[in-house]
């Protein structure tokens, strides 16, 4: 039986690294990264695949989740609330839709949930995030429709 890990379960057990002296945005980045990495580790153990969410070349992305999140924090118009809402949508995809979130699809899922949360929280149009994620219009639109 597949073990489902929820964001709430992860947040109860996550504590920033003891040697970390991070504050503010960096602390939030660290906590979000830990949550996502635990979800991905669980998904990597699961044999269930949803290949429509895989990158077109079927290769693992070369950028780590932390580096990707750091890039989004720095260059996107998203507020902290958008990143937290994105975690909620990732949780919803995993728990309610049964989507296996793994190393192949986390970057696509992350940017899609961030676009959705940004559209809802800040009313920022989707094209401004497309350039940061390095995705084409067709890829973004198709994936966005699949998640909704």
C-alpha beads as a LAMMPS data file, in Angstrom:
LAMMPS data file: protein, C-alpha beads

148 atoms
147 bonds

1 atom types
1 bond types

-500.0 500.0 xlo xhi
-500.0 500.0 ylo yhi
-500.0 500.0 zlo zhi

Masses

1 110.0

Atoms # bond

1 1 1 0.000 0.000 0.000
2 1 1 1.255 3.453 -0.922
3 1 1 2.175 5.632 2.047
4 1 1 0.918 9.175 1.562
5 1 1 2.934 11.918 3.188
6 1 1 1.133 15.201 3.660
7 1 1 2.673 18.638 4.020
8 1 1 1.169 18.932 7.501
9 1 1 2.903 15.702 8.567
10 1 1 6.195 17.022 7.213
11 1 1 5.874 20.425 8.859
12 1 1 5.279 18.796 12.246
13 1 1 8.609 16.984 11.990
14 1 1 10.806 19.501 10.146
15 1 1 13.258 21.640 11.940
16 1 1 15.901 23.734 10.210
17 1 1 19.436 22.434 10.443
18 1 1 20.932 23.195 13.853
19 1 1 24.008 24.791 12.338
20 1 1 21.806 26.964 10.146
21 1 1 21.729 30.631 11.077
22 1 1 19.315 31.426 8.289
23 1 1 16.661 34.060 8.863
24 1 1 13.591 35.286 7.034
25 1 1 13.420 34.287 3.372
26 1 1 16.350 31.887 3.645
27 1 1 14.694 30.043 6.537
28 1 1 11.460 29.761 4.554
29 1 1 13.443 28.514 1.559
30 1 1 15.141 25.904 3.759
31 1 1 11.842 24.638 5.198
32 1 1 10.110 24.480 1.807
33 1 1 13.120 22.685 0.326
34 1 1 13.096 20.107 3.122
35 1 1 9.361 19.478 2.662
36 1 1 9.656 19.059 -1.085
37 1 1 12.760 16.866 -0.855
38 1 1 10.960 14.497 1.535
39 1 1 7.955 14.292 -0.779
40 1 1 10.268 13.633 -3.740
41 1 1 12.191 10.942 -1.821
42 1 1 8.890 9.216 -1.051
43 1 1 7.783 9.528 -4.685
44 1 1 11.085 8.163 -5.988
45 1 1 10.445 4.959 -4.024
46 1 1 6.985 4.631 -5.557
47 1 1 6.812 2.746 -8.855
48 1 1 3.690 4.612 -10.000
49 1 1 4.399 7.039 -12.847
50 1 1 2.474 9.837 -14.456
51 1 1 4.537 10.286 -17.572
52 1 1 2.530 13.248 -18.852
53 1 1 4.224 15.275 -16.109
54 1 1 7.749 14.185 -17.054
55 1 1 10.099 16.475 -18.985
56 1 1 9.954 15.878 -22.758
57 1 1 13.510 14.468 -22.849
58 1 1 12.787 12.021 -19.957
59 1 1 15.990 13.088 -18.190
60 1 1 16.398 14.302 -14.642
61 1 1 16.642 18.100 -14.422
62 1 1 20.201 19.270 -13.829
63 1 1 19.210 21.903 -11.248
64 1 1 18.503 20.870 -7.658
65 1 1 15.172 21.662 -6.022
66 1 1 16.887 24.081 -3.638
67 1 1 18.649 25.931 -6.465
68 1 1 15.416 26.035 -8.464
69 1 1 13.492 27.434 -5.505
70 1 1 16.260 29.941 -4.835
71 1 1 16.064 31.090 -8.452
72 1 1 12.289 31.455 -8.195
73 1 1 12.592 33.340 -4.885
74 1 1 15.072 35.748 -6.420
75 1 1 13.621 36.433 -9.876
76 1 1 9.889 35.813 -9.671
77 1 1 7.201 38.290 -8.647
78 1 1 5.899 35.735 -6.129
79 1 1 5.371 36.582 -2.495
80 1 1 6.102 34.216 0.386
81 1 1 2.410 33.421 0.502
82 1 1 2.610 32.098 -3.059
83 1 1 5.331 29.619 -2.119
84 1 1 3.312 28.415 0.854
85 1 1 0.201 28.123 -1.311
86 1 1 2.293 26.182 -3.816
87 1 1 3.071 23.637 -1.092
88 1 1 -0.659 23.322 -0.499
89 1 1 -1.276 22.586 -4.193
90 1 1 1.561 20.051 -4.294
91 1 1 0.001 18.368 -1.266
92 1 1 -3.398 18.395 -2.964
93 1 1 -1.952 16.806 -6.128
94 1 1 -0.256 14.114 -4.083
95 1 1 -3.017 13.274 -1.620
96 1 1 -6.260 13.957 -3.483
97 1 1 -5.191 13.216 -7.052
98 1 1 -2.766 10.400 -6.257
99 1 1 0.019 11.984 -8.279
100 1 1 3.422 10.488 -7.554
101 1 1 5.770 13.439 -7.151
102 1 1 9.339 12.426 -7.931
103 1 1 12.682 13.723 -9.157
104 1 1 11.525 13.745 -12.776
105 1 1 8.413 15.861 -12.341
106 1 1 8.963 18.056 -9.256
107 1 1 10.323 21.042 -11.195
108 1 1 7.344 21.084 -13.567
109 1 1 4.893 20.585 -10.720
110 1 1 6.587 23.272 -8.646
111 1 1 6.432 25.932 -11.359
112 1 1 2.853 25.018 -12.239
113 1 1 1.635 25.211 -8.652
114 1 1 3.548 28.453 -8.220
115 1 1 1.864 29.909 -11.311
116 1 1 -1.543 28.884 -9.990
117 1 1 -0.896 30.308 -6.533
118 1 1 0.542 33.524 -7.982
119 1 1 -2.476 33.974 -10.229
120 1 1 -4.772 33.528 -7.241
121 1 1 -2.810 35.420 -4.581
122 1 1 -1.267 38.266 -6.555
123 1 1 -3.161 38.295 -9.837
124 1 1 0.161 38.252 -11.732
125 1 1 -0.204 36.985 -15.305
126 1 1 1.397 33.659 -16.192
127 1 1 3.868 34.931 -18.851
128 1 1 6.023 36.680 -16.250
129 1 1 6.834 33.326 -14.625
130 1 1 7.317 31.446 -17.902
131 1 1 10.587 33.201 -18.646
132 1 1 12.006 32.348 -15.222
133 1 1 11.101 28.679 -15.613
134 1 1 12.505 28.501 -19.171
135 1 1 9.365 26.878 -20.528
136 1 1 7.589 27.390 -23.814
137 1 1 4.064 28.778 -24.081
138 1 1 2.624 25.461 -25.253
139 1 1 4.301 23.463 -22.477
140 1 1 3.108 25.882 -19.806
141 1 1 -0.446 26.093 -21.085
142 1 1 -0.849 22.336 -21.504
143 1 1 0.582 21.566 -18.086
144 1 1 -1.431 24.344 -16.446
145 1 1 -4.648 22.871 -17.887
146 1 1 -3.732 19.372 -16.690
147 1 1 -3.265 20.531 -13.107
148 1 1 -6.467 22.533 -13.019

Bonds

1 1 1 2
2 1 2 3
3 1 3 4
4 1 4 5
5 1 5 6
6 1 6 7
7 1 7 8
8 1 8 9
9 1 9 10
10 1 10 11
11 1 11 12
12 1 12 13
13 1 13 14
14 1 14 15
15 1 15 16
16 1 16 17
17 1 17 18
18 1 18 19
19 1 19 20
20 1 20 21
21 1 21 22
22 1 22 23
23 1 23 24
24 1 24 25
25 1 25 26
26 1 26 27
27 1 27 28
28 1 28 29
29 1 29 30
30 1 30 31
31 1 31 32
32 1 32 33
33 1 33 34
34 1 34 35
35 1 35 36
36 1 36 37
37 1 37 38
38 1 38 39
39 1 39 40
40 1 40 41
41 1 41 42
42 1 42 43
43 1 43 44
44 1 44 45
45 1 45 46
46 1 46 47
47 1 47 48
48 1 48 49
49 1 49 50
50 1 50 51
51 1 51 52
52 1 52 53
53 1 53 54
54 1 54 55
55 1 55 56
56 1 56 57
57 1 57 58
58 1 58 59
59 1 59 60
60 1 60 61
61 1 61 62
62 1 62 63
63 1 63 64
64 1 64 65
65 1 65 66
66 1 66 67
67 1 67 68
68 1 68 69
69 1 69 70
70 1 70 71
71 1 71 72
72 1 72 73
73 1 73 74
74 1 74 75
75 1 75 76
76 1 76 77
77 1 77 78
78 1 78 79
79 1 79 80
80 1 80 81
81 1 81 82
82 1 82 83
83 1 83 84
84 1 84 85
85 1 85 86
86 1 86 87
87 1 87 88
88 1 88 89
89 1 89 90
90 1 90 91
91 1 91 92
92 1 92 93
93 1 93 94
94 1 94 95
95 1 95 96
96 1 96 97
97 1 97 98
98 1 98 99
99 1 99 100
100 1 100 101
101 1 101 102
102 1 102 103
103 1 103 104
104 1 104 105
105 1 105 106
106 1 106 107
107 1 107 108
108 1 108 109
109 1 109 110
110 1 110 111
111 1 111 112
112 1 112 113
113 1 113 114
114 1 114 115
115 1 115 116
116 1 116 117
117 1 117 118
118 1 118 119
119 1 119 120
120 1 120 121
121 1 121 122
122 1 122 123
123 1 123 124
124 1 124 125
125 1 125 126
126 1 126 127
127 1 127 128
128 1 128 129
129 1 129 130
130 1 130 131
131 1 131 132
132 1 132 133
133 1 133 134
134 1 134 135
135 1 135 136
136 1 136 137
137 1 137 138
138 1 138 139
139 1 139 140
140 1 140 141
141 1 141 142
142 1 142 143
143 1 143 144
144 1 144 145
145 1 145 146
146 1 146 147
147 1 147 148
